[in-house]
Amino acid sequence: MTAPQHEIRARHTDTTVTVYQAYRPAIGLPAARDGRFPPAWKRDRMTWIKPSFLWMMYRCDWGTKEGQETVLAVEITREGFAWALENAELSHYVRGVHPDRATWQRALRHSPTRVQWDPERDLHLNALPYRSLQLGLSGEAARRYADEWTVSVRDVTPLAREIHAAVRAGDREKAAGLLPVETPLGLRAPRPVPATP
C-alpha cells in the first residue's frame, strides 16, 4: 500500500514527537550531553526539523557532510509540534492554495514556522513517490523549540553509521530493522495542493 502523498510520519508517543537535526560537533555533542541546546545555538536563526530519519540521512549524507557530523534525535512535546504546525505557512507560493503571491508573502512574513514537503527517501536515499515534512522554525518558534518544547536530545550518529554500514554491506534486512519506527502522527500541516472537498 502506498503512503499518502502528504502525511506526517514520525516516531512519537502520546505526548512527544521525535525530530532530527544534524550539527557540527561543537553544537551537537554538548546538546546531547546536556539534553538541551547550548548557548552557542542561535535562537534568532531559522532552524529546520525533520520527523523523517531517512530524510535527515539524505540531507546530512549519513552524518558525513561537513558541519553535519553529529546527528541528533530531539524529542519535543507533541503540544509544541502541533503549535508549530498550526502557525505554519508553506515555504513557497502555490497557485490555488494562496489567493495570490502578495497574500502568501504577507502570511509568510508573520508566520513563525514554515512547511516544506520533500520526497521521502529509501535506505539508498533514493526519492520515493510520497513526501516528507520539513518544518522551519524562526523567531518565537525557534525559541520555544530550544527552551520549552525540548524533552530530550540524543546523539544518534552511531545508529546512522550502523545503518549506513549495513546498507553498504547489502544487508537491507538488518538496516531496515535498525530504523526508527515512524507512523502517521494524525496532525495536519499546510499542503502544496488545494485541499480536496
ABEGO torsion letter per residue (X at the ends): XBBBABBBBBBBBAABBBBBBBBBAAAAAAAAAAGBBBAABBAABBBBBBABAAAAAAAAGGGABBGAABBBBBBBBAAAAAAAAAABBBABBBBGABABAAAAAAAAAABABBBBBBBBBBAAGBBBABBBBBBBBBEAAAAAAAAAABABBBBAAAAAAAAAAAAAAGBAAAAAAABBBBBBAGBBBBBABBBBX
